[in-house]
Structures are given as structure tokens and as C-alpha cells.
Amino acid sequence: HHQSEDYNLSTALRQTSTGFLLSWIFYLPLAVAGVPLVVFISVASLNLLYQFWVHTRHVPKLGWVEWFFVTPSNHRAHHA
């Protein structure tokens, strides 16, 4: 998703087409530990919403929050 000249929801949603091939390995220990499927779905949904927020130009710098969280401002530097 780093190839877009636009910084919007479509940029946030563009992920690798092969990510599903290996990503399940990282979630397997949680599934074995008994984490319910609804938790996986909820976290994936929240992450998708967070990606939209991070990939917007409409949020200004957030001061001290930038030191602890990925914000639109410091994520723009990542894309630069």
C-alpha cells in the first residue's frame, strides 16, 4: 500500500495478496490457547477501522500521543 500517491481509505485497505498464506501461523497459538473466534473477528474489524484513521490527512499532530501510538502524522512520515 506504499505505492499510492493518494492517502485515503483505499490506501489503507491495500494489503499484500499473499499475506493470508503465512499470517495464520501467528494466530495459531492464540487459537490453541482457546481465544474465541468472535475475539479474532472483533480485533480484525477494529484493526481495519484503525487503518482508515491512520491513513487520513484530516487529523493534525496529536502532541504526546505521537510518542506512544501510531498516528496519522507519524504514519505519513512512514509513507514518505
N, CA, C and O atoms as CSV, one atom per row, in Angstrom:
chain,resi,resn,atom,element,x,y,z
A,1,HIS,N,N,0.806,-1.193,0.000
A,1,HIS,CA,C,0.000,0.000,0.000
A,1,HIS,C,C,0.849,1.258,0.000
A,1,HIS,O,O,0.307,2.353,0.142
A,2,HIS,N,N,2.143,1.142,-0.152
A,2,HIS,CA,C,3.016,2.307,-0.137
A,2,HIS,C,C,3.188,2.944,-1.509
A,2,HIS,O,O,3.922,3.924,-1.635
A,3,GLN,N,N,2.543,2.422,-2.527
A,3,GLN,CA,C,2.747,2.940,-3.875
A,3,GLN,C,C,1.739,4.004,-4.276
A,3,GLN,O,O,1.897,4.623,-5.328
A,4,SER,N,N,0.722,4.234,-3.483
A,4,SER,CA,C,-0.317,5.183,-3.851
A,4,SER,C,C,0.140,6.621,-3.626
A,4,SER,O,O,0.827,6.917,-2.649
A,5,GLU,N,N,-0.244,7.503,-4.532
A,5,GLU,CA,C,0.022,8.924,-4.330
A,5,GLU,C,C,-1.074,9.552,-3.483
A,5,GLU,O,O,-0.897,10.648,-2.951
A,6,ASP,N,N,-2.201,8.870,-3.353
A,6,ASP,CA,C,-3.289,9.336,-2.506
A,6,ASP,C,C,-3.151,8.697,-1.133
A,6,ASP,O,O,-2.592,7.610,-0.992
A,7,TYR,N,N,-3.659,9.377,-0.143
A,7,TYR,CA,C,-3.559,8.909,1.231
A,7,TYR,C,C,-4.978,8.818,1.769
A,7,TYR,O,O,-5.462,9.761,2.394
A,8,ASN,N,N,-5.649,7.698,1.536
A,8,ASN,CA,C,-7.062,7.584,1.864
A,8,ASN,C,C,-7.417,6.146,2.213
A,8,ASN,O,O,-6.536,5.304,2.386
A,9,LEU,N,N,-8.731,5.866,2.316
A,9,LEU,CA,C,-9.176,4.539,2.714
A,9,LEU,C,C,-8.696,3.458,1.757
A,9,LEU,O,O,-8.333,2.367,2.197
A,10,SER,N,N,-8.689,3.734,0.474
A,10,SER,CA,C,-8.233,2.710,-0.466
A,10,SER,C,C,-6.758,2.381,-0.247
A,10,SER,O,O,-6.338,1.245,-0.470
A,11,THR,N,N,-5.981,3.352,0.181
A,11,THR,CA,C,-4.575,3.105,0.506
A,11,THR,C,C,-4.484,2.224,1.751
A,11,THR,O,O,-3.654,1.318,1.817
A,12,ALA,N,N,-5.333,2.492,2.729
A,12,ALA,CA,C,-5.313,1.722,3.973
A,12,ALA,C,C,-5.706,0.276,3.736
A,12,ALA,O,O,-5.173,-0.625,4.384
A,13,LEU,N,N,-6.625,0.043,2.821
A,13,LEU,CA,C,-7.133,-1.307,2.598
A,13,LEU,C,C,-6.255,-2.141,1.686
A,13,LEU,O,O,-6.415,-3.360,1.626
A,14,ARG,N,N,-5.336,-1.514,0.978
A,14,ARG,CA,C,-4.493,-2.251,0.044
A,14,ARG,C,C,-3.406,-2.997,0.808
A,14,ARG,O,O,-2.471,-2.378,1.315
A,15,GLN,N,N,-3.518,-4.289,0.894
A,15,GLN,CA,C,-2.562,-5.130,1.593
A,15,GLN,C,C,-2.003,-6.158,0.613
A,15,GLN,O,O,-2.441,-6.232,-0.535
A,16,THR,N,N,-1.050,-6.937,1.062
A,16,THR,CA,C,-0.455,-7.937,0.184
A,16,THR,C,C,-1.472,-9.016,-0.171
A,16,THR,O,O,-2.339,-9.359,0.632
A,17,SER,N,N,-1.355,-9.532,-1.361
A,17,SER,CA,C,-2.275,-10.591,-1.790
A,17,SER,C,C,-1.872,-11.949,-1.231
A,17,SER,O,O,-2.650,-12.900,-1.295
A,18,THR,N,N,-0.673,-12.047,-0.687
A,18,THR,CA,C,-0.194,-13.328,-0.159
A,18,THR,C,C,-0.131,-13.333,1.370
A,18,THR,O,O,0.336,-14.307,1.958
A,19,GLY,N,N,-0.587,-12.276,2.014
A,19,GLY,CA,C,-0.496,-12.188,3.471
A,19,GLY,C,C,-1.189,-13.315,4.194
A,19,GLY,O,O,-0.742,-13.736,5.262
A,20,PHE,N,N,-2.280,-13.814,3.629
A,20,PHE,CA,C,-3.033,-14.885,4.279
A,20,PHE,C,C,-2.270,-16.208,4.312
A,20,PHE,O,O,-2.590,-17.085,5.114
A,21,LEU,N,N,-1.268,-16.360,3.451
A,21,LEU,CA,C,-0.544,-17.628,3.372
A,21,LEU,C,C,0.248,-17.931,4.644
A,21,LEU,O,O,0.363,-19.092,5.038
A,22,LEU,N,N,0.784,-16.916,5.277
A,22,LEU,CA,C,1.607,-17.138,6.466
A,22,LEU,C,C,1.057,-16.485,7.731
A,22,LEU,O,O,1.504,-16.826,8.827
A,23,SER,N,N,0.111,-15.568,7.621
A,23,SER,CA,C,-0.354,-14.847,8.809
A,23,SER,C,C,-1.023,-15.747,9.827
A,23,SER,O,O,-0.979,-15.464,11.024
A,24,TRP,N,N,-1.639,-16.821,9.378
A,24,TRP,CA,C,-2.327,-17.728,10.300
A,24,TRP,C,C,-1.372,-18.334,11.320
A,24,TRP,O,O,-1.792,-18.703,12.417
A,25,ILE,N,N,-0.089,-18.442,10.971
A,25,ILE,CA,C,0.902,-19.022,11.885
A,25,ILE,C,C,0.996,-18.199,13.174
A,25,ILE,O,O,1.175,-18.754,14.257
A,26,PHE,N,N,0.875,-16.888,13.052
A,26,PHE,CA,C,0.996,-16.016,14.218
A,26,PHE,C,C,-0.237,-16.085,15.117
A,26,PHE,O,O,-0.156,-15.800,16.312
A,27,TYR,N,N,-1.369,-16.461,14.546
A,27,TYR,CA,C,-2.605,-16.553,15.321
A,27,TYR,C,C,-2.851,-17.949,15.877
A,27,TYR,O,O,-3.691,-18.114,16.762
A,28,LEU,N,N,-2.161,-18.924,15.397
A,28,LEU,CA,C,-2.359,-20.303,15.823
A,28,LEU,C,C,-2.186,-20.500,17.331
A,28,LEU,O,O,-3.022,-21.167,17.940
A,29,PRO,N,N,-1.145,-19.955,17.960
A,29,PRO,CA,C,-1.019,-20.143,19.418
A,29,PRO,C,C,-2.220,-19.587,20.193
A,29,PRO,O,O,-2.626,-20.168,21.199
A,30,LEU,N,N,-2.783,-18.478,19.736
A,30,LEU,CA,C,-3.952,-17.922,20.410
A,30,LEU,C,C,-5.164,-18.836,20.258
A,30,LEU,O,O,-5.934,-19.021,21.201
A,31,ALA,N,N,-5.328,-19.405,19.070
A,31,ALA,CA,C,-6.434,-20.327,18.835
A,31,ALA,C,C,-6.280,-21.579,19.695
A,31,ALA,O,O,-7.252,-22.077,20.262
A,32,VAL,N,N,-5.057,-22.077,19.786
A,32,VAL,CA,C,-4.793,-23.267,20.611
A,32,VAL,C,C,-5.049,-22.951,22.091
A,32,VAL,O,O,-5.503,-23.810,22.846
A,33,ALA,N,N,-4.753,-21.717,22.492
A,33,ALA,CA,C,-4.976,-21.308,23.886
A,33,ALA,C,C,-6.459,-21.105,24.197
A,33,ALA,O,O,-6.829,-20.914,25.356
A,34,GLY,N,N,-7.302,-21.146,23.174
A,34,GLY,CA,C,-8.738,-21.062,23.422
A,34,GLY,C,C,-9.369,-19.705,23.220
A,34,GLY,O,O,-10.492,-19.476,23.669
A,35,VAL,N,N,-8.675,-18.800,22.554
A,35,VAL,CA,C,-9.275,-17.487,22.281
A,35,VAL,C,C,-10.461,-17.695,21.343
A,35,VAL,O,O,-10.317,-18.322,20.293
A,36,PRO,N,N,-11.633,-17.175,21.712
A,36,PRO,CA,C,-12.833,-17.384,20.898
A,36,PRO,C,C,-12.737,-16.722,19.521
A,36,PRO,O,O,-12.070,-15.700,19.356
A,37,LEU,N,N,-13.405,-17.314,18.550
A,37,LEU,CA,C,-13.410,-16.788,17.192
A,37,LEU,C,C,-13.951,-15.362,17.142
A,37,LEU,O,O,-13.474,-14.546,16.352
A,38,VAL,N,N,-14.935,-15.059,17.973
A,38,VAL,CA,C,-15.513,-13.712,17.979
A,38,VAL,C,C,-14.453,-12.664,18.358
A,38,VAL,O,O,-14.526,-11.524,17.898
A,39,VAL,N,N,-13.482,-13.034,19.183
A,39,VAL,CA,C,-12.397,-12.117,19.540
A,39,VAL,C,C,-11.520,-11.853,18.321
A,39,VAL,O,O,-11.158,-10.704,18.064
A,40,PHE,N,N,-11.175,-12.887,17.571
A,40,PHE,CA,C,-10.377,-12.705,16.357
A,40,PHE,C,C,-11.092,-11.777,15.378
A,40,PHE,O,O,-10.478,-10.874,14.811
A,41,ILE,N,N,-12.373,-12.000,15.184
A,41,ILE,CA,C,-13.153,-11.191,14.241
A,41,ILE,C,C,-13.260,-9.746,14.732
A,41,ILE,O,O,-13.144,-8.813,13.938
A,42,SER,N,N,-13.478,-9.560,16.019
A,42,SER,CA,C,-13.584,-8.210,16.584
A,42,SER,C,C,-12.285,-7.435,16.441
A,42,SER,O,O,-12.287,-6.271,16.041
A,43,VAL,N,N,-11.185,-8.082,16.767
A,43,VAL,CA,C,-9.881,-7.416,16.681
A,43,VAL,C,C,-9.543,-7.088,15.222
A,43,VAL,O,O,-9.016,-6.013,14.938
A,44,ALA,N,N,-9.839,-7.998,14.308
A,44,ALA,CA,C,-9.584,-7.727,12.888
A,44,ALA,C,C,-10.421,-6.536,12.408
A,44,ALA,O,O,-9.941,-5.713,11.628
A,45,SER,N,N,-11.661,-6.446,12.871
A,45,SER,CA,C,-12.525,-5.328,12.484
A,45,SER,C,C,-12.006,-4.006,13.041
A,45,SER,O,O,-11.971,-2.999,12.335
A,46,LEU,N,N,-11.605,-4.016,14.307
A,46,LEU,CA,C,-11.062,-2.795,14.911
A,46,LEU,C,C,-9.766,-2.372,14.226
A,46,LEU,O,O,-9.532,-1.180,14.023
A,47,ASN,N,N,-8.926,-3.337,13.868
A,47,ASN,CA,C,-7.688,-3.024,13.170
A,47,ASN,C,C,-7.968,-2.383,11.819
A,47,ASN,O,O,-7.271,-1.450,11.421
A,48,LEU,N,N,-8.977,-2.872,11.112
A,48,LEU,CA,C,-9.338,-2.303,9.824
A,48,LEU,C,C,-9.805,-0.857,9.986
A,48,LEU,O,O,-9.436,0.004,9.188
A,49,LEU,N,N,-10.606,-0.587,11.001
A,49,LEU,CA,C,-11.048,0.788,11.268
A,49,LEU,C,C,-9.862,1.672,11.647
A,49,LEU,O,O,-9.791,2.830,11.235
A,50,TYR,N,N,-8.943,1.133,12.421
A,50,TYR,CA,C,-7.748,1.896,12.816
A,50,TYR,C,C,-6.901,2.241,11.593
A,50,TYR,O,O,-6.327,3.328,11.527
A,51,GLN,N,N,-6.819,1.333,10.631
A,51,GLN,CA,C,-6.070,1.602,9.406
A,51,GLN,C,C,-6.652,2.785,8.647
A,51,GLN,O,O,-5.915,3.585,8.071
A,52,PHE,N,N,-7.977,2.893,8.648
A,52,PHE,CA,C,-8.607,4.032,7.988
A,52,PHE,C,C,-8.206,5.320,8.687
A,52,PHE,O,O,-7.873,6.304,8.028
A,53,TRP,N,N,-8.234,5.324,10.008
A,53,TRP,CA,C,-7.901,6.532,10.764
A,53,TRP,C,C,-6.440,6.930,10.545
A,53,TRP,O,O,-6.129,8.115,10.422
A,54,VAL,N,N,-5.556,5.952,10.497
A,54,VAL,CA,C,-4.121,6.238,10.333
A,54,VAL,C,C,-3.821,6.769,8.930
A,54,VAL,O,O,-2.864,7.521,8.752
A,55,HIS,N,N,-4.617,6.393,7.942
A,55,HIS,CA,C,-4.364,6.795,6.566
A,55,HIS,C,C,-5.242,7.972,6.133
A,55,HIS,O,O,-5.822,7.953,5.047
A,56,THR,N,N,-5.334,8.985,6.979
A,56,THR,CA,C,-6.079,10.178,6.609
A,56,THR,C,C,-5.202,11.408,6.810
A,56,THR,O,O,-4.290,11.405,7.637
A,57,ARG,N,N,-5.482,12.438,6.061
A,57,ARG,CA,C,-4.759,13.704,6.212
A,57,ARG,C,C,-5.538,14.702,7.054
A,57,ARG,O,O,-5.072,15.820,7.273
A,58,HIS,N,N,-6.700,14.321,7.522
A,58,HIS,CA,C,-7.599,15.250,8.199
A,58,HIS,C,C,-7.362,15.362,9.697
A,58,HIS,O,O,-8.025,16.157,10.363
A,59,VAL,N,N,-6.439,14.590,10.238
A,59,VAL,CA,C,-6.138,14.644,11.663
A,59,VAL,C,C,-4.786,15.339,11.831
A,59,VAL,O,O,-3.792,14.902,11.251
A,60,PRO,N,N,-4.740,16.424,12.627
A,60,PRO,CA,C,-3.464,17.125,12.826
A,60,PRO,C,C,-2.548,16.361,13.789
A,60,PRO,O,O,-2.896,15.278,14.261
A,61,LYS,N,N,-1.379,16.935,14.071
A,61,LYS,CA,C,-0.465,16.333,15.049
A,61,LYS,C,C,-1.174,16.246,16.399
A,61,LYS,O,O,-1.954,17.128,16.758
A,62,LEU,N,N,-0.897,15.178,17.140
A,62,LEU,CA,C,-1.613,14.921,18.389
A,62,LEU,C,C,-0.728,15.025,19.630
A,62,LEU,O,O,-1.052,14.450,20.669
A,63,GLY,N,N,0.373,15.744,19.531
A,63,GLY,CA,C,1.222,16.003,20.695
A,63,GLY,C,C,1.835,14.748,21.277
A,63,GLY,O,O,2.429,13.945,20.558
A,64,TRP,N,N,1.688,14.577,22.600
A,64,TRP,CA,C,2.325,13.461,23.316
A,64,TRP,C,C,1.828,12.107,22.849
A,64,TRP,O,O,2.537,11.113,23.007
A,65,VAL,N,N,0.639,12.033,22.283
A,65,VAL,CA,C,0.092,10.760,21.809
A,65,VAL,C,C,0.995,10.155,20.737
A,65,VAL,O,O,1.077,8.934,20.599
A,66,GLU,N,N,1.673,11.021,19.979
A,66,GLU,CA,C,2.557,10.577,18.898
A,66,GLU,C,C,3.744,9.761,19.419
A,66,GLU,O,O,4.353,8.999,18.667
A,67,TRP,N,N,4.068,9.919,20.687
A,67,TRP,CA,C,5.202,9.188,21.267
A,67,TRP,C,C,4.849,7.734,21.565
A,67,TRP,O,O,5.743,6.895,21.683
A,68,PHE,N,N,3.556,7.424,21.687
A,68,PHE,CA,C,3.144,6.099,22.131
A,68,PHE,C,C,2.307,5.317,21.126
A,68,PHE,O,O,2.265,4.087,21.179
A,69,PHE,N,N,1.640,6.019,20.210
A,69,PHE,CA,C,0.731,5.360,19.283
A,69,PHE,C,C,1.053,5.726,17.845
A,69,PHE,O,O,1.653,6.768,17.582
A,70,VAL,N,N,0.658,4.879,16.925
A,70,VAL,CA,C,0.758,5.208,15.506
A,70,VAL,C,C,-0.377,6.183,15.212
A,70,VAL,O,O,-1.552,5.856,15.374
A,71,THR,N,N,-0.009,7.374,14.783
A,71,THR,CA,C,-0.990,8.414,14.477
A,71,THR,C,C,-0.891,8.760,12.990
A,71,THR,O,O,0.079,8.387,12.331
A,72,PRO,N,N,-1.877,9.461,12.465
A,72,PRO,CA,C,-1.791,9.851,11.057
A,72,PRO,C,C,-0.517,10.636,10.736
A,72,PRO,O,O,0.076,10.453,9.673
A,73,SER,N,N,-0.103,11.502,11.646
A,73,SER,CA,C,1.079,12.322,11.388
A,73,SER,C,C,2.350,11.489,11.282
A,73,SER,O,O,3.092,11.633,10.311
A,74,ASN,N,N,2.620,10.624,12.251
A,74,ASN,CA,C,3.868,9.853,12.168
A,74,ASN,C,C,3.765,8.725,11.152
A,74,ASN,O,O,4.791,8.227,10.690
A,75,HIS,N,N,2.554,8.308,10.791
A,75,HIS,CA,C,2.426,7.305,9.731
A,75,HIS,C,C,2.659,7.916,8.351
A,75,HIS,O,O,3.094,7.228,7.428
A,76,ARG,N,N,2.366,9.216,8.215
A,76,ARG,CA,C,2.700,9.905,6.961
A,76,ARG,C,C,4.205,9.901,6.747
A,76,ARG,O,O,4.676,9.744,5.621
A,77,ALA,N,N,4.961,10.073,7.827
A,77,ALA,CA,C,6.429,10.005,7.712
A,77,ALA,C,C,6.864,8.607,7.291
A,77,ALA,O,O,7.820,8.470,6.529
A,78,HIS,N,N,6.194,7.582,7.761
A,78,HIS,CA,C,6.482,6.201,7.359
A,78,HIS,C,C,6.266,6.030,5.859
A,78,HIS,O,O,7.057,5.360,5.194
A,79,HIS,N,N,5.209,6.623,5.321
A,79,HIS,CA,C,4.927,6.506,3.900
A,79,HIS,C,C,5.847,7.369,3.047
A,79,HIS,O,O,6.018,7.108,1.856
A,80,ALA,N,N,6.433,8.386,3.646
A,80,ALA,CA,C,7.331,9.264,2.891
A,80,ALA,C,C,8.591,8.498,2.579
A,80,ALA,O,O,9.499,9.035,1.946
